[in-house]
């Protein structure tokens, strides 16, 4: 059970977190003696060293008595162990060259706690150097991120024996390489360039996203920054750079930093993931589980400071394993349902590919090249870049959504304000002007016109912008049936003197009012899809409601203001309008004249032909009066067969001419009664003007006109009498 658990932990740890870049040499040692010849540059010690696991902490000199206890590494299963043991590694090196050789022994596991190098002199161990995370970095003879010892070999037929004493509080691994110093320098220079590119890019991403966070105040960026910072620091710990450059003088913290930043990275990776993928909405159960797990991780952050290093290392590795399972669960749950999920899965796939390439290269299944060697680093770099792009894409879409929401609010406010203003308008043309203005503001088109359909065809009710429109229109009925928006089209189809451009045509189809509201631009301006599909149809719907309400209002108003039989003003509204007209005329010093008109012998018409014919006779006379008065005043029904008219800016002389024209018209046009018979109707007219007395009120003038009418009837009817003819103004 312990063995299986150890293997699982080790595999997960290697695959997803350590990414330790293990070099593969061209030459492997094939015997227990490491052969150093004249062509020597680099040898990886793979199976040529032996190891003894010391669980009793024996002395250095006693180790020489345990030679029979040393076993080949291939026969022991200690790789990945976490134990309070001391590991003794025995290495035999034979210099077969013809000169002394300076070589370097490198352990590519920088976070080992303590590593001591011993040589055998006169059957005793001689300590050469002790380095590791338990000792300050500056105490090393060779100040390198990895653990490096300098050896000097003399030409000999007998191998020199060296011992490495290793103590570690975390996973035991001892990848050992023997180097020629020149080859090591070249290899190290190349590696430094690759590491510099990796860490430089990661730091650049941290700075860039920090700038975005302070600009946007978006917490997803905050979690992403902490995730990258933790991930980069964790990588620098495993690569040895953190101990070299950051906390080399603080071994206590160096030994605990690995566990701490594994937990840190897991916490903020999941915090970023749940916000980036919106798990609260997309996967609420998984969201709750992530919150619980992150709470446990946050509490576990204190473990490196309170527990032993080995226990905290095992705990952090176990948590890291669960973290990987969470990432897999999240990927399975979200799949490719959203754009964020696509970025997320792509990022982790790149990382996995990098890790697999490195593993395949380690087993010689693919060629060992700089790409496969640094594949985990490249994969992790691509991962954070893809996540950064995904985050930028998400923020961009959120920004666009916010802009759209702001635009929606602006458009809705504009429309509501316009409708509020239009709701108080009493004329169709006023509504047309306001509606056209609103649509031009919404579309940002600089020109527009409002076509109204009447019996003779289409005509412009109002227009704005440049005068580029013909006054002859041939509107396609299909165009009238639906809202039309087009760009880069021939505008001549709308009667516009412009070869091409953009236009929007909104049909207004109400009972009693057919129209086209058209805005256009000489440029190929674009209108948002949301505006075309939602805002403008809403405007059209509400605008037609306003038109219908206005037409209904006008119909009701007309019914209230006009006599239902003759379609002239009733007495009440005539008097209201006459009083208003009188006030305006006084201000302008203009004349006002009142005519009272009565149909002669109307009772006889009713008695002879009946009330139906009598009503038609009243309508006939009313129509004649409207024809004569239409341009210079207005007419009302005063009662029964009696009419009243107000003539604006008309004096007595002109009033006399108009009255006589009315009498003459009735003499010429007969009124049809029944069975083809006709009847000539006559009227008596009383006239009063304020020409001589501007102090007269409408009521005074009506009274005086009534007296004049009475006089005309007494004088034989079918004539006009002006008030000044027989009464002196008082």
C-alpha positions as CSV (number, residue, x, y, z in Angstrom):
1,X,0.0,0.0,0.0
2,X,2.8,2.4,0.9
3,X,4.7,1.5,-2.3
4,X,1.6,2.1,-4.5
5,X,0.9,5.4,-2.8
6,X,4.5,6.5,-3.2
7,X,4.4,5.7,-6.9
8,X,1.2,7.6,-7.5
9,X,2.5,10.6,-5.6
10,X,5.7,10.6,-7.5
11,X,4.1,10.3,-10.9
12,X,1.7,13.1,-10.3
13,X,4.4,15.2,-8.8
14,X,6.7,14.7,-11.8
15,X,4.0,15.1,-14.5
16,X,2.3,18.2,-13.3
17,X,4.5,20.1,-10.9
18,X,8.2,19.5,-10.9
19,X,8.9,19.5,-14.6
20,X,12.5,18.7,-13.7
21,X,14.5,19.0,-16.9
22,X,16.6,15.9,-16.9
23,X,19.3,15.8,-19.4
24,X,20.1,12.7,-21.4
25,X,23.7,12.1,-22.2
26,X,25.2,10.8,-25.4
27,X,27.4,8.4,-23.4
28,X,26.2,6.2,-20.5
29,X,28.5,4.4,-18.1
30,X,28.3,0.7,-18.7
31,X,30.2,-0.6,-15.7
32,X,30.7,0.2,-12.1
33,X,33.7,2.4,-13.0
34,X,33.1,5.7,-14.7
35,X,35.6,6.0,-17.5
36,X,37.1,9.4,-18.2
37,X,39.2,9.5,-21.4
38,X,40.7,12.1,-23.6
39,X,37.4,12.7,-25.5
40,X,35.4,13.0,-22.4
41,X,32.9,15.9,-22.2
42,X,29.8,14.7,-20.4
43,X,28.6,11.4,-18.8
44,X,25.3,10.8,-17.0
45,X,25.7,8.4,-14.1
46,X,22.6,6.2,-14.6
47,X,23.2,2.6,-13.4
48,X,26.9,2.8,-12.5
49,X,26.7,4.0,-9.0
50,X,25.8,2.0,-5.9
51,X,23.8,3.2,-2.9
52,X,23.4,2.4,0.8
53,X,20.4,3.5,2.8
54,X,21.6,4.4,6.3
55,X,18.7,4.4,8.8
56,X,20.9,4.4,11.9
57,X,23.0,7.4,11.2
58,X,26.3,5.7,11.3
59,X,29.6,7.6,11.3
60,X,31.6,8.4,8.1
61,X,34.4,6.0,8.9
62,X,32.0,3.2,9.6
63,X,30.5,3.5,6.1
64,X,33.7,1.9,4.7
65,X,32.8,-1.3,6.7
66,X,29.4,-1.5,4.8
67,X,30.8,-2.1,1.4
68,X,28.8,-5.3,1.1
69,X,25.7,-3.4,1.9
70,X,26.0,-1.1,-1.2
71,X,23.6,-2.1,-3.9
72,X,23.1,-0.9,-7.5
73,X,20.5,1.8,-7.7
74,X,18.5,-0.4,-10.2
75,X,18.0,-3.0,-7.4
76,X,16.5,-0.5,-4.9
77,X,13.2,1.3,-5.0
78,X,14.1,4.5,-3.3
79,X,13.6,7.1,-6.1
80,X,10.9,9.4,-4.7
81,X,11.3,8.3,-1.1
82,X,10.4,10.6,1.7
83,X,12.2,9.2,4.8
84,X,14.4,10.2,7.7
85,X,17.3,8.3,6.2
86,X,20.8,9.1,5.0
87,X,21.6,8.0,1.4
88,X,25.3,7.0,0.7
89,X,26.2,6.9,-3.0
90,X,29.4,5.3,-4.1
91,X,31.0,6.4,-7.3
92,X,34.1,4.9,-8.9
93,X,35.8,7.1,-11.5
94,X,38.7,6.0,-13.6
95,X,40.9,8.5,-15.5
96,X,42.3,6.6,-18.5
97,X,43.5,9.7,-20.2
98,X,47.2,10.7,-20.4
99,X,46.9,13.8,-18.2
100,X,45.2,15.0,-15.0
101,X,41.5,15.9,-15.4
102,X,39.5,18.6,-13.7
103,X,35.9,17.5,-13.7
104,X,32.6,18.6,-12.2
105,X,30.1,16.4,-10.5
106,X,26.6,17.9,-10.7
107,X,23.4,16.9,-8.9
108,X,20.4,18.3,-10.7
109,X,18.2,18.3,-7.6
110,X,18.9,21.7,-6.0
111,X,16.5,21.4,-3.1
112,X,18.3,18.5,-1.4
113,X,18.8,19.4,2.2
114,X,22.4,18.4,2.7
115,X,25.0,16.8,0.3
116,X,28.5,16.0,1.4
117,X,31.3,14.8,-0.9
118,X,34.0,12.5,0.4
119,X,37.0,11.0,-1.2
120,X,38.9,7.9,0.0
121,X,42.4,8.6,1.2
122,X,44.4,5.8,3.0
123,X,41.3,3.8,3.7
124,X,39.6,6.8,5.3
125,X,36.9,9.2,4.2
126,X,38.0,12.8,3.6
127,X,35.3,15.5,3.5
128,X,35.7,17.7,0.5
129,X,32.6,19.9,0.7
130,X,29.1,20.1,2.2
131,X,26.4,22.0,0.4
132,X,22.5,22.0,0.1
133,X,19.4,23.9,1.2
134,X,20.4,23.6,4.8
135,X,23.5,25.7,4.3
136,X,23.7,29.3,3.0
137,X,24.2,29.6,-0.7
138,X,27.3,31.8,-0.5
139,X,29.2,29.0,1.3
140,X,29.4,26.9,-1.9
141,X,32.8,26.7,-3.7
142,X,30.9,26.8,-7.0
143,X,27.9,29.1,-6.7
144,X,25.5,27.5,-9.1
145,X,21.8,26.8,-8.8
146,X,22.5,23.1,-8.9
147,X,24.7,21.2,-6.5
148,X,28.2,21.0,-8.1
149,X,31.5,19.6,-6.8
150,X,34.9,20.1,-8.4
151,X,37.1,17.0,-8.7
152,X,40.7,16.5,-9.8
153,X,41.6,13.1,-11.2
154,X,45.1,11.9,-11.8
155,X,45.8,9.4,-14.6
156,X,45.7,6.0,-13.0
157,X,45.0,2.4,-13.7
158,X,43.0,2.3,-10.5
159,X,39.6,4.0,-10.1
160,X,39.2,6.8,-7.5
161,X,36.3,6.3,-5.2
162,X,34.0,9.1,-4.0
163,X,31.0,9.0,-1.7
164,X,28.0,11.3,-1.7
165,X,26.2,11.6,1.6
166,X,22.7,12.9,1.0
167,X,20.1,14.0,3.5
168,X,16.8,15.3,2.3
169,X,13.5,16.4,4.0
170,X,11.6,16.0,0.7
171,X,11.6,13.6,-2.2
172,X,14.9,11.7,-2.7
173,X,16.3,11.9,-6.2
174,X,19.9,12.1,-7.3
175,X,20.3,12.7,-11.0
176,X,24.1,12.9,-11.3
177,X,26.2,14.1,-14.2
178,X,30.0,14.2,-14.7
179,X,31.1,17.1,-16.8
180,X,34.2,18.5,-18.5
181,X,34.3,22.1,-17.2
182,X,34.3,23.6,-20.8
183,X,31.4,21.5,-21.9
184,X,29.5,22.4,-18.7
185,X,30.1,26.1,-19.3
186,X,28.7,25.8,-22.8
187,X,25.7,23.8,-21.7
188,X,25.1,26.1,-18.8
189,X,25.2,29.2,-21.1
190,X,22.6,27.7,-23.4
191,X,20.4,26.7,-20.5
192,X,20.7,30.1,-19.0
193,X,19.4,31.6,-22.2
194,X,16.3,29.3,-22.2
195,X,15.7,29.9,-18.5
196,X,16.0,33.6,-19.1
197,X,13.5,33.5,-21.8
198,X,11.1,31.6,-19.7
199,X,11.4,33.7,-16.5
200,X,11.5,36.9,-18.4
201,X,8.3,36.1,-20.2
202,X,6.6,35.0,-17.0
203,X,7.7,38.2,-15.2
204,X,6.5,40.2,-18.2
205,X,3.1,38.5,-18.0
206,X,2.9,39.3,-14.3
207,X,3.7,43.0,-14.8
208,X,1.3,43.3,-17.9
209,X,-1.6,41.6,-16.1
210,X,-0.9,43.7,-13.0
211,X,-1.3,46.8,-15.1
212,X,-4.6,45.5,-16.5
213,X,-5.8,44.7,-13.0
214,X,-5.1,48.2,-11.6
215,X,-6.8,49.6,-14.7
216,X,-9.8,47.3,-14.8
217,X,-10.2,46.3,-11.2
218,X,-11.3,42.9,-12.3
219,X,-10.6,40.3,-9.6
220,X,-10.1,37.5,-12.1
221,X,-6.9,39.3,-13.1
222,X,-5.9,39.5,-9.5
223,X,-6.2,35.7,-9.0
224,X,-4.4,35.2,-12.3
225,X,-1.5,37.3,-11.2
226,X,-1.2,35.5,-7.9
227,X,-1.4,32.2,-9.8
228,X,1.4,33.1,-12.3
229,X,3.5,34.6,-9.5
230,X,3.2,31.4,-7.4
231,X,3.7,29.1,-10.4
232,X,6.8,31.1,-11.4
233,X,8.2,31.1,-7.9
234,X,7.6,27.3,-7.6
235,X,9.4,26.8,-10.9
236,X,12.4,28.9,-9.6
237,X,12.5,26.8,-6.4
238,X,12.7,23.6,-8.4
239,X,15.3,25.1,-10.8
240,X,17.4,26.4,-7.9
241,X,17.1,30.0,-8.9
242,X,15.0,31.0,-5.9
243,X,17.8,29.8,-3.5
244,X,20.5,31.3,-5.6
245,X,18.9,34.8,-6.0
246,X,16.1,35.3,-3.5
247,X,16.6,33.5,-0.1
248,X,20.1,31.9,-0.3
249,X,20.9,33.3,3.2
250,X,17.7,31.9,4.7
251,X,18.0,28.0,4.7
252,X,15.1,27.7,7.1
253,X,12.7,29.3,4.7
254,X,14.3,27.7,1.6
255,X,13.5,24.2,3.0
256,X,9.8,25.1,3.5
257,X,9.2,27.3,0.4
258,X,8.6,24.4,-1.9
259,X,5.6,23.1,0.1
260,X,4.3,26.7,0.6
261,X,4.3,27.6,-3.1
262,X,2.8,24.3,-4.2
263,X,-0.2,25.1,-2.0
264,X,-0.2,28.8,-3.0
265,X,-0.3,27.8,-6.7
266,X,-3.1,25.3,-6.2
267,X,-5.2,27.9,-4.3
268,X,-5.0,30.7,-6.8
269,X,-5.1,28.4,-9.9
270,X,-8.5,27.2,-8.7
271,X,-9.6,30.7,-7.6
272,X,-8.7,31.9,-11.1
273,X,-10.4,28.9,-12.7
274,X,-13.7,29.2,-10.9
275,X,-14.0,32.9,-11.8
276,X,-12.7,32.6,-15.3
277,X,-15.0,29.7,-16.1
278,X,-17.9,31.2,-14.0
279,X,-18.4,27.9,-12.2
280,X,-20.9,29.5,-9.8
281,X,-23.3,29.7,-12.7
282,X,-22.1,26.9,-15.0
283,X,-21.4,24.2,-12.3
284,X,-22.7,25.3,-8.9
285,X,-21.9,21.9,-7.1
286,X,-18.3,21.9,-8.4
287,X,-18.0,25.6,-7.4
288,X,-18.9,24.7,-3.8
289,X,-16.4,21.8,-3.8
290,X,-13.7,24.1,-5.1
291,X,-14.5,26.6,-2.3
292,X,-14.2,23.9,0.3
293,X,-11.0,22.6,-1.1
294,X,-9.5,26.0,-1.3
295,X,-10.4,26.7,2.3
296,X,-8.5,23.5,3.3
297,X,-5.5,24.7,1.1
298,X,-5.6,28.1,2.8
299,X,-5.4,26.5,6.2
300,X,-2.7,24.1,5.0
301,X,-0.5,27.1,4.2
302,X,0.6,27.2,7.9
303,X,1.7,23.6,7.8
304,X,5.2,24.3,6.4
305,X,5.8,26.6,9.4
306,X,4.4,24.2,12.1
307,X,5.1,20.6,10.9
308,X,8.2,18.8,9.9
309,X,9.4,19.4,6.3
310,X,8.8,15.8,5.2
311,X,5.2,15.8,6.5
312,X,4.4,19.2,5.0
313,X,6.0,18.1,1.7
314,X,3.8,15.0,1.6
315,X,0.7,17.0,2.5
316,X,1.4,19.6,-0.2
317,X,2.0,16.9,-2.8
318,X,-1.2,15.1,-1.8
319,X,-3.1,18.4,-2.1
320,X,-1.4,19.0,-5.5
321,X,-2.7,15.6,-6.6
322,X,-6.2,16.5,-5.6
323,X,-5.8,19.8,-7.4
324,X,-5.0,18.0,-10.6
325,X,-8.1,15.9,-10.2
326,X,-10.1,19.1,-9.8
327,X,-8.6,20.5,-13.0
328,X,-9.6,17.3,-14.8
329,X,-13.2,17.4,-13.3
330,X,-13.6,21.0,-14.3
331,X,-12.3,20.3,-17.8
332,X,-14.7,17.4,-18.2
333,X,-17.6,19.5,-16.8
334,X,-17.2,22.6,-18.9
335,X,-15.8,20.8,-22.0
336,X,-16.0,23.2,-25.0
337,X,-19.3,24.9,-24.1
338,X,-17.9,28.4,-23.8
339,X,-15.1,30.4,-25.2
340,X,-13.5,30.5,-21.8
341,X,-13.6,26.7,-21.6
342,X,-11.9,26.4,-25.0
343,X,-9.0,28.6,-23.8
344,X,-8.8,26.7,-20.5
345,X,-8.7,23.2,-22.0
346,X,-6.2,24.3,-24.7
347,X,-3.9,25.8,-22.1
348,X,-3.7,22.6,-20.0
349,X,-3.4,20.5,-23.2
350,X,-0.3,22.4,-24.1
351,X,1.2,21.8,-20.7
352,X,0.4,18.1,-20.9
353,X,2.0,17.8,-24.3
354,X,5.1,19.5,-22.9
355,X,5.4,17.1,-20.0
356,X,4.7,14.0,-22.2
357,X,7.4,15.1,-24.7
358,X,9.9,15.3,-21.9
359,X,8.9,11.9,-20.6
360,X,9.1,10.3,-24.1
361,X,12.5,11.9,-24.6
362,X,13.7,10.5,-21.2
363,X,12.7,7.0,-22.4
364,X,14.3,7.6,-25.8
365,X,11.0,7.2,-27.6
366,X,11.5,10.6,-29.3
367,X,14.8,12.3,-30.1
368,X,16.4,14.4,-27.3
369,X,16.5,18.0,-28.5
370,X,16.4,21.4,-26.8
371,X,12.7,21.4,-27.6
372,X,11.9,18.1,-25.9
373,X,14.4,18.9,-23.1
374,X,12.6,22.1,-22.2
375,X,9.2,20.9,-23.3
376,X,7.6,21.2,-19.8
377,X,8.9,24.8,-19.6
378,X,7.6,25.6,-23.1
379,X,4.3,23.9,-22.3
380,X,3.8,25.8,-19.1
381,X,4.8,29.1,-20.8
382,X,2.2,28.5,-23.6
383,X,-0.3,27.5,-20.9
384,X,-0.1,30.9,-19.1
385,X,0.0,32.7,-22.4
386,X,-3.2,31.0,-23.6
387,X,-4.9,31.6,-20.3
388,X,-3.8,35.3,-20.5
389,X,-5.2,35.5,-24.0
390,X,-8.4,33.8,-22.7
391,X,-8.7,36.2,-19.9
392,X,-8.1,39.2,-22.2
393,X,-10.7,37.8,-24.6
394,X,-13.2,37.4,-21.7
395,X,-12.5,40.9,-20.4
396,X,-12.9,42.3,-23.9
397,X,-16.3,40.6,-24.2
398,X,-17.3,41.8,-20.8
399,X,-16.2,45.3,-21.7
400,X,-18.2,45.1,-25.0
401,X,-21.2,43.8,-23.1
402,X,-20.9,46.7,-20.6
403,X,-20.6,49.1,-23.6
404,X,-23.6,47.5,-25.1
405,X,-25.5,47.8,-21.9
406,X,-24.5,51.4,-21.6
407,X,-25.5,51.9,-25.2
408,X,-28.8,50.1,-24.5
409,X,-29.4,52.4,-21.6
410,X,-28.6,55.5,-23.6
411,X,-30.9,54.4,-26.5
412,X,-33.7,53.5,-24.1
413,X,-33.3,56.8,-22.3
414,X,-33.3,58.7,-25.6
415,X,-36.4,56.8,-26.8
416,X,-38.3,57.2,-23.6
417,X,-37.4,60.9,-23.5
418,X,-38.5,61.4,-27.1
419,X,-41.8,59.5,-26.5
420,X,-42.5,61.5,-23.4
421,X,-42.1,64.7,-25.5
422,X,-44.1,63.3,-28.4
423,X,-46.9,62.2,-26.2
424,X,-47.9,65.8,-25.7
425,X,-47.9,66.6,-29.4
426,X,-51.2,67.3,-31.1
427,X,-50.2,67.2,-34.8
428,X,-48.9,64.4,-37.1
429,X,-46.2,66.7,-38.5
430,X,-44.9,67.4,-35.0
431,X,-44.6,63.7,-34.4
432,X,-42.9,63.1,-37.8
433,X,-40.3,65.8,-37.0
434,X,-39.6,64.4,-33.5
435,X,-39.5,60.7,-34.7
436,X,-37.2,61.5,-37.6
437,X,-34.8,63.4,-35.2
438,X,-34.8,60.5,-32.8
439,X,-33.9,57.9,-35.4
440,X,-31.2,60.1,-36.9
441,X,-29.6,60.4,-33.4
442,X,-29.8,56.6,-32.9
443,X,-28.4,55.7,-36.3
444,X,-25.9,58.6,-36.5
445,X,-27.1,59.0,-40.1
446,X,-26.8,62.7,-41.1
447,X,-29.8,62.9,-43.5
448,X,-33.5,61.8,-43.3
449,X,-37.0,62.5,-44.5
450,X,-40.5,61.4,-43.6
451,X,-42.8,60.3,-46.5
452,X,-46.5,60.4,-46.0
453,X,-49.0,58.6,-48.3
454,X,-52.1,60.3,-49.4
455,X,-54.6,59.9,-52.3
456,X,-52.2,61.4,-54.8
457,X,-49.2,59.3,-53.8
458,X,-46.1,59.9,-51.6
459,X,-45.0,63.3,-50.4
460,X,-42.4,64.6,-48.0
461,X,-43.9,65.6,-44.7
462,X,-40.6,66.8,-43.2
463,X,-36.9,66.3,-43.9
464,X,-33.5,67.0,-42.3
465,X,-30.0,67.3,-43.5
466,X,-28.9,67.9,-47.1
467,X,-31.6,68.3,-49.7
468,X,-30.8,65.3,-51.9
469,X,-34.3,64.0,-52.4
470,X,-36.6,64.0,-55.5
471,X,-40.2,64.8,-54.9
472,X,-41.4,61.9,-57.1
473,X,-41.3,58.6,-55.3
474,X,-42.0,55.1,-56.6
475,X,-41.9,53.1,-53.3
476,X,-41.8,49.3,-53.7
477,X,-44.7,47.8,-51.7
478,X,-42.3,45.0,-50.4
479,X,-40.1,47.8,-48.9
480,X,-43.2,49.3,-47.2
481,X,-44.1,46.0,-45.6
482,X,-40.9,45.6,-43.5
483,X,-38.1,47.5,-41.8
484,X,-35.2,47.7,-44.2
485,X,-31.5,48.4,-43.4
486,X,-28.8,48.2,-46.1
487,X,-25.3,49.4,-46.7
488,X,-23.4,50.0,-49.9
489,X,-26.6,50.2,-52.0
490,X,-27.9,52.5,-54.8
491,X,-29.9,55.1,-52.9
492,X,-31.8,56.3,-56.1
493,X,-34.4,53.6,-55.3
494,X,-35.5,56.1,-52.6
495,X,-35.4,59.1,-54.9
496,X,-32.1,60.2,-53.3
497,X,-29.5,61.9,-55.6
498,X,-26.6,59.8,-54.4
499,X,-24.9,56.8,-56.1
500,X,-24.4,54.7,-53.0
501,X,-24.6,54.7,-49.2
502,X,-26.4,53.3,-46.2
503,X,-30.1,53.7,-45.3
504,X,-32.7,52.7,-42.9
505,X,-36.4,52.6,-43.9
506,X,-39.0,52.2,-41.2
507,X,-42.6,51.6,-42.4
508,X,-45.4,53.3,-40.4
509,X,-48.7,51.6,-41.0
510,X,-51.5,52.9,-38.9
511,X,-55.2,53.3,-39.5
512,X,-55.5,56.6,-41.2
513,X,-51.8,57.2,-41.6
514,X,-49.3,55.4,-43.9
515,X,-45.7,56.7,-43.9
516,X,-42.0,55.8,-44.4
517,X,-39.4,57.2,-42.0
518,X,-36.1,57.1,-43.9
519,X,-32.6,58.0,-42.6
520,X,-29.6,57.7,-44.9
521,X,-25.9,58.5,-45.1
522,X,-23.6,59.1,-48.0
523,X,-21.1,56.9,-46.2
524,X,-21.4,53.2,-45.6
525,X,-22.1,53.6,-41.9
526,X,-22.9,50.5,-39.9
527,X,-25.7,50.1,-37.3
528,X,-25.3,47.6,-34.5
529,X,-27.2,44.3,-35.0
530,X,-28.8,44.8,-31.6
531,X,-30.1,48.2,-32.6
532,X,-31.5,46.9,-35.9
533,X,-33.1,43.8,-34.4
534,X,-34.4,45.3,-31.1
535,X,-34.2,49.0,-30.6
536,X,-35.6,50.3,-33.9
537,X,-38.4,47.7,-34.0
538,X,-39.3,48.8,-30.5
539,X,-39.2,52.4,-31.5
540,X,-41.5,51.6,-34.5
541,X,-44.0,49.8,-32.4
542,X,-44.2,52.5,-29.8
543,X,-44.2,55.3,-32.4
544,X,-47.2,53.7,-34.2
545,X,-49.0,53.6,-30.8
546,X,-48.4,57.3,-30.5
547,X,-49.7,57.9,-34.1
548,X,-52.8,55.8,-33.3
549,X,-53.4,57.6,-30.1
550,X,-53.0,60.9,-31.8
551,X,-55.4,60.0,-34.6
552,X,-57.9,58.7,-32.0
553,X,-57.4,61.9,-30.0
554,X,-58.0,64.0,-33.1
555,X,-61.1,62.0,-33.9
556,X,-62.5,62.4,-30.4
557,X,-61.5,66.1,-30.4
558,X,-63.2,66.6,-33.8
559,X,-66.3,64.8,-32.5
560,X,-66.3,67.1,-29.5
561,X,-65.5,70.3,-31.5
562,X,-67.5,69.8,-34.6
563,X,-71.2,69.6,-35.3
564,X,-71.9,66.0,-36.2
565,X,-74.3,66.9,-39.0
566,X,-72.5,69.7,-40.8
567,X,-68.9,69.1,-39.8
568,X,-68.4,72.7,-38.9
569,X,-67.5,73.9,-35.4
570,X,-70.2,73.5,-32.7
571,X,-71.3,76.6,-30.8
572,X,-69.0,76.1,-27.8
573,X,-65.7,75.5,-29.7
574,X,-66.6,78.3,-32.2
575,X,-66.9,80.8,-29.3
576,X,-63.6,79.5,-27.7
577,X,-61.8,79.8,-31.0
578,X,-63.4,83.2,-31.7
579,X,-62.3,84.6,-28.3
580,X,-58.7,83.5,-28.9
581,X,-58.7,85.0,-32.4
582,X,-60.1,88.3,-31.0
583,X,-57.2,88.5,-28.5
584,X,-54.6,87.9,-31.3
585,X,-56.3,90.4,-33.6
586,X,-56.3,93.1,-30.9
587,X,-52.5,92.5,-30.3
588,X,-51.9,92.8,-34.1
589,X,-54.4,95.7,-34.5
590,X,-56.4,93.7,-37.1
591,X,-60.1,93.7,-37.9
592,X,-62.5,91.0,-36.9
593,X,-65.9,90.5,-38.5
594,X,-68.8,88.3,-37.3
595,X,-71.4,86.9,-39.8
596,X,-74.7,85.4,-38.5
597,X,-76.4,83.4,-41.3
598,X,-79.9,82.0,-41.2
599,X,-81.6,79.9,-43.8
600,X,-84.8,81.6,-45.0
601,X,-88.2,79.8,-44.6
602,X,-86.5,76.7,-43.3
603,X,-89.6,75.6,-41.4
604,X,-91.5,75.3,-44.7
605,X,-88.7,73.0,-46.0
606,X,-89.1,70.8,-43.0
607,X,-92.9,70.8,-43.1
608,X,-93.0,70.2,-46.9
609,X,-90.2,67.7,-47.4
610,X,-89.6,66.3,-43.9
611,X,-86.8,66.5,-41.4
612,X,-84.4,64.2,-43.4
613,X,-84.5,66.6,-46.4
614,X,-84.3,69.5,-43.9
615,X,-81.0,68.1,-42.5
616,X,-79.7,67.7,-46.0
617,X,-80.6,71.3,-46.7
618,X,-78.6,72.4,-43.6
619,X,-75.6,70.4,-44.8
620,X,-75.9,71.9,-48.3
621,X,-75.9,75.5,-47.0
622,X,-73.0,74.6,-44.5
623,X,-70.9,73.3,-47.4
624,X,-71.5,76.5,-49.4
625,X,-70.5,78.7,-46.5
626,X,-67.3,76.6,-45.9
627,X,-66.4,77.0,-49.6
628,X,-66.6,80.8,-49.4
629,X,-65.1,81.2,-45.9
630,X,-62.4,78.6,-46.0
631,X,-59.3,80.8,-46.5
632,X,-60.3,83.8,-44.5
633,X,-62.0,82.5,-41.3
634,X,-63.9,79.6,-39.8
635,X,-67.5,78.6,-39.5
636,X,-69.7,77.2,-36.7
637,X,-73.3,76.1,-36.3
638,X,-75.0,78.5,-34.0
639,X,-78.2,76.6,-33.6
640,X,-80.9,74.9,-35.8
641,X,-80.6,76.4,-39.3
642,X,-78.4,79.3,-38.1
643,X,-74.6,79.5,-38.8
644,X,-72.0,81.9,-37.5
645,X,-68.7,82.8,-39.2
646,X,-65.6,84.8,-38.1
647,X,-63.6,86.6,-40.7
648,X,-60.1,87.4,-39.6
649,X,-58.4,90.7,-40.7
650,X,-61.5,91.5,-42.8
651,X,-63.3,94.9,-42.6
652,X,-66.9,95.8,-43.4
653,X,-66.4,96.3,-47.1
654,X,-64.8,92.9,-47.6
655,X,-67.3,91.3,-45.4
656,X,-70.1,92.7,-47.5
657,X,-68.5,91.3,-50.6
658,X,-68.2,87.8,-49.1
659,X,-71.8,87.9,-47.8
660,X,-73.1,88.9,-51.3
661,X,-70.9,86.1,-52.9
662,X,-72.6,83.5,-50.6
663,X,-76.1,84.8,-51.5
664,X,-75.2,84.7,-55.2
665,X,-73.7,81.2,-54.9
666,X,-77.0,79.9,-53.5
667,X,-78.9,81.6,-56.3
668,X,-76.8,79.7,-58.8
669,X,-76.6,76.2,-57.1
670,X,-79.9,74.5,-56.4
671,X,-80.5,72.0,-53.7
672,X,-81.9,68.6,-54.8
673,X,-84.9,67.4,-52.8
674,X,-86.5,64.2,-54.2
675,X,-87.7,62.7,-57.5
676,X,-85.3,64.9,-59.4
677,X,-86.8,68.1,-58.1
678,X,-84.6,70.9,-56.8
679,X,-85.0,73.9,-54.6
680,X,-83.1,77.2,-54.4
681,X,-82.4,78.1,-50.8
682,X,-81.7,81.6,-49.6
683,X,-80.1,83.0,-46.5
684,X,-80.3,86.2,-44.5
685,X,-77.0,87.6,-43.1
686,X,-76.3,89.9,-40.3
687,X,-72.8,91.4,-40.1
688,X,-70.8,93.2,-37.3
689,X,-67.2,94.4,-37.5
690,X,-65.0,96.0,-34.9
691,X,-63.5,98.3,-37.5
692,X,-64.8,101.4,-35.8
693,X,-64.7,100.1,-32.2
694,X,-61.9,97.8,-31.1
695,X,-63.4,97.5,-27.6
696,X,-66.2,95.3,-28.8
697,X,-66.1,91.7,-27.4
698,X,-67.2,88.6,-29.4
699,X,-70.4,88.5,-27.4
700,X,-71.1,92.2,-28.2
701,X,-70.4,91.6,-31.9
702,X,-72.7,88.5,-32.0
703,X,-75.5,90.5,-30.3
704,X,-75.1,93.3,-32.9
705,X,-74.8,90.8,-35.8
706,X,-78.0,89.2,-34.5
707,X,-79.8,92.5,-34.6
708,X,-78.5,93.0,-38.1
709,X,-79.8,89.6,-39.1
710,X,-83.2,90.4,-37.6
711,X,-83.2,93.6,-39.6
712,X,-82.4,91.6,-42.8
713,X,-85.3,89.3,-42.2
714,X,-87.7,92.1,-41.6
715,X,-86.5,93.7,-44.9
716,X,-87.6,90.7,-46.9
717,X,-84.8,88.1,-46.4
718,X,-82.2,86.9,-49.0
719,X,-80.0,89.9,-48.2
720,X,-77.2,91.1,-46.0
721,X,-77.3,93.9,-43.4
722,X,-74.2,95.4,-41.7
723,X,-74.6,96.7,-38.2
724,X,-73.4,100.3,-39.1
725,X,-76.2,100.7,-41.6
726,X,-78.9,101.2,-39.0
727,X,-77.5,101.5,-35.5
728,X,-75.0,103.9,-34.2
729,X,-72.1,102.3,-32.2
730,X,-72.6,103.0,-28.5
